Amino acid sequence: MSDHTQTVLSQFDPQAAAYTSSTVHATGADLARAGALIMANIPCETGKLLDVGCGAGHLSFAVSPHLSRVVASDPSPRMLEAVRKGAAERDETIETIQASAGALPFDDNTFCVVASRYSAHHWQGIEAALHEMRRVVKTGGFLLMIDVVGDEDDLVNTHLQTIELLRDRSHIRNFKASQWRDLIAASGFEMIEEATFPLALEFTSWVGRMQTSPQRVEMIRTLEADAPKEVQEALHIAADGSFEPKDDEDVKNGHDST
């Protein structure tokens, strides 16, 4: 197990309950859009979806009623426990398996949809993970990716990445929308649809979910206060430290783009 993987587990395993009840993760226009896309493109009777880096399972819960099989994968055992508990409470059947995005324990051409939500910014080796997702999706299937996106302006983006890393040491990178397009094409998918949604992050609950230390919280607040005006405006930084980056939902055709 790499040191980064151990960092991810140490960050998220103890916080499964917090992510289960997190309004940011449990609700959102992106979840509604994901459900609508699944209903419009995948037959309920035979549709199979893999949720990679499922966390507390909110994407799996949103799409499960529209599919015949949903598998939720995550490296965190406690997150998978939260998924099983949530599925039982909803009387839904969701399979769980402990796995990282870069090593998916499934045969080629298994799933109609391979999806991920708010997880990819923690992945070490994003290219390998996307190629794994391409491998396990059926020909003619789909990739659905939802994540916080970096800002195309380098000044704003540097501040955003620094704030994210101070809050959560397992953070790697919120990729820019332009970077996502390149990554998607390089992994063999063809872009069908891209949508951006506002993502309001209330500061106290945001740092509380990750149990960010008081020292790091102070550093974030100092960075926000000292940020140039254009950064504060772009991220909608409020007096209490709350801010609003964007999240991006990409839908890709599973056919090889070559």
Secondary structure, 3 states (H helix, E strand, C coil): CCHHHHHHHHHHHHHHHHHHHCHHHHCCHHHHHHHHHHHHHCCCCCCEEEEECCCCCHHHHHHHHHCCEEEEEECCHHHHHHHHHHHHHHCCCCEEEECCCCCCCCCCCCEEEEEEECCHHHCCCHHHHHHHHHHHEEEEEEEEEEEEEECCCHHHHHHHHHHHHHHCCCCCCCCEHHHHHHHHHHCCCEEEEEEEEECCECHHHHHHHCCCCHHHHHHHHHHHHHCCHHHHHHCCCCCCCCECCEEEEEEEECCCCC
